[in-house]
């Protein structure tokens, strides 16, 4: 497990199956086999686990919960997606890279305003 709030993704050397499967992206940590079903041939980066306090809503009957968020890059062979999953909760989201960059900018702007 990698803990933290960012940093470079783990890299591995690209691999190609004898069936001509596309090479793995350099950040993929999954082991692939020629016998893998095509739908199981996903590429996945080393996940980063972020301790978190979350709330379903800001209503008083939804108190904060201590949890852990898993953040990683994954792809089904088309384009990379940034995946954020709550360890034991309902939050599960995958966004494309442009959306992830937009969220990063928005969080930076909001944090700059409220953290001062």
SETOR-950195 format. One record per residue (C-alpha): residue number from 1; residue in three letters; x, y, z. Coordinates in steps of 0.5 Angstrom, whole numbers, plus 500, padded with zeros to 3 digits. Example, Ala and Ser with C-alpha at 12.3 -4.5 7.8 and 13.67 -1.06 7.14 Angstrom:
<sites>
+-----+------+-----+-----+-----+
| seq | type |   u |   v |   w |
+-----+------+-----+-----+-----+
|   1 |  ALA | 525 | 491 | 516 |
|   2 |  SER | 527 | 498 | 514 |
+-----+------+-----+-----+-----+
</sites>
This chain:
<sites>
+-----+------+-----+-----+-----+
| seq | type |   u |   v |   w |
+-----+------+-----+-----+-----+
|   1 |  UNK | 500 | 500 | 500 |
|   2 |  UNK | 502 | 507 | 498 |
|   3 |  UNK | 500 | 512 | 503 |
|   4 |  UNK | 500 | 520 | 502 |
|   5 |  UNK | 497 | 525 | 498 |
|   6 |  UNK | 500 | 525 | 491 |
|   7 |  UNK | 507 | 524 | 488 |
|   8 |  UNK | 509 | 520 | 482 |
|   9 |  UNK | 506 | 513 | 480 |
|  10 |  UNK | 509 | 507 | 481 |
|  11 |  UNK | 512 | 505 | 474 |
|  12 |  UNK | 513 | 498 | 471 |
|  13 |  UNK | 516 | 496 | 464 |
|  14 |  UNK | 511 | 495 | 459 |
|  15 |  UNK | 509 | 488 | 457 |
|  16 |  UNK | 506 | 485 | 451 |
|  17 |  UNK | 502 | 479 | 451 |
|  18 |  UNK | 503 | 474 | 445 |
|  19 |  UNK | 496 | 475 | 443 |
|  20 |  UNK | 498 | 482 | 441 |
|  21 |  UNK | 495 | 485 | 447 |
|  22 |  UNK | 497 | 493 | 447 |
|  23 |  UNK | 503 | 494 | 452 |
|  24 |  UNK | 501 | 496 | 459 |
|  25 |  UNK | 502 | 503 | 460 |
|  26 |  UNK | 509 | 504 | 464 |
|  27 |  UNK | 505 | 506 | 471 |
|  28 |  UNK | 501 | 499 | 470 |
|  29 |  UNK | 502 | 494 | 476 |
|  30 |  UNK | 497 | 489 | 474 |
|  31 |  UNK | 500 | 482 | 472 |
|  32 |  UNK | 497 | 480 | 465 |
|  33 |  UNK | 496 | 473 | 462 |
|  34 |  UNK | 494 | 471 | 455 |
|  35 |  UNK | 489 | 467 | 458 |
|  36 |  UNK | 486 | 473 | 461 |
|  37 |  UNK | 479 | 475 | 459 |
|  38 |  UNK | 479 | 481 | 454 |
|  39 |  UNK | 474 | 485 | 459 |
|  40 |  UNK | 479 | 483 | 465 |
|  41 |  UNK | 485 | 486 | 461 |
|  42 |  UNK | 485 | 493 | 465 |
|  43 |  UNK | 491 | 497 | 467 |
|  44 |  UNK | 491 | 499 | 474 |
|  45 |  UNK | 496 | 504 | 478 |
|  46 |  UNK | 499 | 503 | 485 |
|  47 |  UNK | 493 | 506 | 489 |
|  48 |  UNK | 494 | 511 | 494 |
|  49 |  UNK | 490 | 511 | 500 |
|  50 |  UNK | 488 | 517 | 504 |
|  51 |  UNK | 485 | 517 | 511 |
|  52 |  UNK | 479 | 522 | 510 |
|  53 |  UNK | 473 | 524 | 514 |
|  54 |  UNK | 467 | 524 | 510 |
|  55 |  UNK | 459 | 526 | 511 |
|  56 |  UNK | 454 | 524 | 506 |
|  57 |  UNK | 450 | 531 | 507 |
|  58 |  UNK | 451 | 537 | 512 |
|  59 |  UNK | 445 | 535 | 515 |
|  60 |  UNK | 445 | 534 | 523 |
|  61 |  UNK | 443 | 527 | 522 |
|  62 |  UNK | 449 | 525 | 518 |
|  63 |  UNK | 455 | 525 | 523 |
|  64 |  UNK | 462 | 525 | 520 |
|  65 |  UNK | 465 | 518 | 519 |
|  66 |  UNK | 472 | 516 | 519 |
|  67 |  UNK | 474 | 512 | 513 |
|  68 |  UNK | 480 | 512 | 508 |
|  69 |  UNK | 479 | 514 | 500 |
|  70 |  UNK | 483 | 510 | 495 |
|  71 |  UNK | 485 | 514 | 489 |
|  72 |  UNK | 488 | 511 | 483 |
|  73 |  UNK | 489 | 511 | 475 |
|  74 |  UNK | 486 | 505 | 471 |
|  75 |  UNK | 484 | 504 | 464 |
|  76 |  UNK | 480 | 499 | 460 |
|  77 |  UNK | 485 | 500 | 454 |
|  78 |  UNK | 482 | 506 | 452 |
|  79 |  UNK | 484 | 512 | 456 |
|  80 |  UNK | 486 | 513 | 463 |
|  81 |  UNK | 481 | 515 | 469 |
|  82 |  UNK | 482 | 517 | 476 |
|  83 |  UNK | 478 | 513 | 481 |
|  84 |  UNK | 476 | 515 | 488 |
|  85 |  UNK | 473 | 510 | 492 |
|  86 |  UNK | 471 | 510 | 499 |
|  87 |  UNK | 473 | 504 | 503 |
|  88 |  UNK | 467 | 502 | 507 |
|  89 |  UNK | 462 | 507 | 504 |
|  90 |  UNK | 458 | 509 | 498 |
|  91 |  UNK | 463 | 514 | 494 |
|  92 |  UNK | 465 | 511 | 488 |
|  93 |  UNK | 467 | 515 | 482 |
|  94 |  UNK | 471 | 515 | 476 |
|  95 |  UNK | 473 | 521 | 472 |
|  96 |  UNK | 477 | 523 | 466 |
|  97 |  UNK | 484 | 526 | 466 |
|  98 |  UNK | 481 | 533 | 464 |
|  99 |  UNK | 476 | 533 | 470 |
| 100 |  UNK | 481 | 531 | 475 |
| 101 |  UNK | 485 | 537 | 473 |
| 102 |  UNK | 479 | 541 | 473 |
| 103 |  UNK | 477 | 538 | 480 |
| 104 |  UNK | 485 | 539 | 482 |
| 105 |  UNK | 484 | 547 | 480 |
| 106 |  UNK | 477 | 547 | 484 |
| 107 |  UNK | 480 | 544 | 490 |
| 108 |  UNK | 486 | 548 | 490 |
| 109 |  UNK | 482 | 555 | 489 |
| 110 |  UNK | 477 | 553 | 495 |
| 111 |  UNK | 482 | 551 | 500 |
| 112 |  UNK | 486 | 557 | 498 |
| 113 |  UNK | 480 | 561 | 500 |
| 114 |  UNK | 477 | 557 | 506 |
| 115 |  UNK | 484 | 555 | 509 |
| 116 |  UNK | 486 | 562 | 510 |
+-----+------+-----+-----+-----+
</sites>
